Amino acid sequence: MFQYLYEWTQNLAFYIVLITAVLHAVPDSGYKKYIRFFTGMVLILMMVTPIFRIFGKDSQIMNFYKSREYETKLREIENASDYFKDFDSADILKEAEESTGEQDINDIRVEEIQIEGEKETDRHTESEKD
C-alpha cells in the first residue's frame, strides 16, 4: 500500500513539473487556456485514481474503456470489409492501364532545366579572378 502511495505521489509530482515546463515553453497564445484545461482534467483523474482503486472501480473503468475501444475498432473493421467486399483488383489494374494509355515511361524526356540565380558561367569567372 505504501509503495502504491509513493508511486502515486511521484507520478503526480512528475506530471506537475512536466506541465509547468510545457506551459512555460508555450508562447502566450490562445492555445494556453486549452492546454491548462486538458492538463487540469488529467490531473483530476490522476488525483482520483487512489479513490477508485480503494473501491475497486479502477478495473471497471478500464474494462469500460477497453470495451468502447473494442467496439470502435470492430466498427472500423466492418466498414472496411464492406468497402472491400465488392473490390476487384483486376478492374483497378485495367483502369490504371487505360488512364496511362500507350505511352511508355521510358518515352518521357525533359528538355531543359533552368535554375534561378547565378549562371554557371558567372561563378566560373568569379573563381578565376580570385
N, C-alpha and C positions, 0 to 999 in steps of 0.2 A: 504494500500500500504506500509506504513512504517512497519507494522507488518511483511509483507512478506519479506521486505528487511532485517529486523532484524533477522528473522529465516534463511534467506539465508546466511547472514554473519556468523551467529552462526554455521550453518552446515558446511560451508567452514572451519572455524577455528577448529572445532572438527575433521574434516576429515584430515586436515593438521597435527594436533597434533597426531592423531592416526597413520597416515602413517609414521611420523617421528619416533614414538616409534617402529613400526614394522621394519623399516629399521635399527634401532639400534639393535634390537633384533636378526635379521638375521645375521648369521656369513658371513664373506667375502667369497662369493662363486659366481659361475656363475649365480645363480638364482636372484641375486640382481638387475641386469640390466633388467630382465623381470618384476620384481616387480615394479621397477621405471617406466617402460614403461606403464604397465597396470594402475598403480595408476595415472600417468600423464594423460592418456586418460580419466579416470573417473573424474579427476579434471577439465579438459577442459569441459567435459559435464556439470559438476556442475556449472561452471562459465558461460556457455552459456544459462543455463536454464532460467534466467530472460528475456533474449532477445527473446527466443521462446515464453515465456508467454506474452510478450508485443504484439507480432504479432499474437498471438492466435494459434501458431503452436504446442504448447505442447500437446493439445488434439489430434491433428492429428498424432503426433509421437507416442503417447500412443496407439491410435487406430491401427496404423500400426503394432506396436509391438504385440498387442493382437491378431490381425488377423493372423500374421505369427505364433504365438504360437498356435492359434486355429487350423490352417492348419496342423501344425506338429503333434499335438495331434490326430487330425482326421485321418491322415495317419497311425499313430501308431495303432489306434483302428481298422482301416480297415485291416491292416496287421495281427493283432491278430485274427480278426474274420475270415479271410481267412484260417489261420492256424487251428483254432478250428472248422471250418465248417464240415470237414470230420472226426472229432475227435470222437472216440468211447471209452468211459471209460471201457466198458466190455472187449475190446481187451487188454487194458493195464493190467487189473487185471489178465486175463488169462496168459499173458506173464510173469507177476511177479510170479504167482504160478508155472509156468513151470520152471522158472530160479532157484527158490528155491528148486525145487524137492520135494521129500517126507520127507526130514529132518525137524524135528520139532525144534523150537528154544530152547525148554527145554532140548533137547538132547546134546547141546553144553556144553563141560566140559573143564576146564582149569586144566592142570596137575600140574604145579608148576610156581610160580612167584619168580624170583630172582631179588634182588636189589643190584646194585654195591655199594661198600663202606664197612663200618664196618659190621661185622657179629653181630647177635643178642647176641651171647654168649660173644663176646668181650666187648660189652657195659655193660653186667651184671657183668663181672669180674672186670671191672674198677670201677663201682659204689660200689662194695663190698669192694674194697681196701680203699676207702675214708671213 
